[in-house]
Amino acid sequence: MRPQDALRALPLLALTGCGSPPNRIDVSAYPPDMQARYELFERRCTRCHELERPLNANPGEGGWARFVRRMARHPAAGISLEEQQEIARFLEFYAARRREAERLQEQGGAR
């Protein structure tokens, strides 16, 4: 590929999500209860959208229950109240891990 062709491809790469979190995350190191919640999250939430949407959202601490409740109102979602709570618990866990990773990365870059 010629250098000018590579430069032309950059906008296309941005549109296809290159560099964004994957649509499926590796939860093998998560506790078993969080792995089960992730599977539920993946099964229910991908009925309406890609996982990037909630994985990149930032409703703030405690805001996940409200976020999931709003998504569950969509007719195709099929998410029960109990499932909403389990999905929100997973998203709180995931968001806390993501915040911690970002904090550690910032500390490492500040040296």
RAHU-V687313 format. One record per residue. N is the residue number from 1. D_LAST is the distance of its C-alpha to the last C-alpha in Angstrom with 1 decimal. Layout:
[[N/D_LAST] [N/D_LAST]]
//
This chain:
[[1/37.5] [2/37.5] [3/34.3] [4/36.0] [5/36.9] [6/33.3] [7/32.4] [8/35.3] [9/34.1] [10/30.7] [11/32.3] [12/34.2] [13/31.2] [14/29.6] [15/32.9] [16/33.1] [17/29.9] [18/27.9] [19/24.3] [20/25.5] [21/25.8] [22/28.8] [23/32.1] [24/32.1] [25/29.2] [26/29.1] [27/30.0] [28/31.0] [29/28.4] [30/29.4] [31/32.0] [32/35.5] [33/36.3] [34/33.4] [35/34.5] [36/38.0] [37/36.7] [38/34.7] [39/38.0] [40/39.9] [41/37.3] [42/37.4] [43/41.2] [44/41.9] [45/39.3] [46/39.9] [47/43.5] [48/42.5] [49/39.1] [50/36.2] [51/33.6] [52/30.9] [53/32.5] [54/31.9] [55/28.7] [56/27.1] [57/28.8] [58/27.3] [59/30.1] [60/28.0] [61/28.4] [62/32.1] [63/32.9] [64/33.4] [65/36.9] [66/38.0] [67/36.3] [68/38.1] [69/41.4] [70/41.4] [71/41.0] [72/43.7] [73/46.2] [74/46.4] [75/49.7] [76/48.3] [77/45.5] [78/47.8] [79/45.3] [80/47.0] [81/45.8] [82/44.7] [83/42.8] [84/41.1] [85/39.8] [86/38.6] [87/36.8] [88/35.2] [89/34.0] [90/32.4] [91/30.7] [92/29.3] [93/28.0] [94/26.5] [95/24.9] [96/23.4] [97/21.9] [98/20.6] [99/19.0] [100/17.3] [101/16.1] [102/14.8] [103/13.1] [104/11.3] [105/10.5] [106/9.1] [107/6.9] [108/5.8] [109/5.5] [110/3.8] [111/0.0]]
//
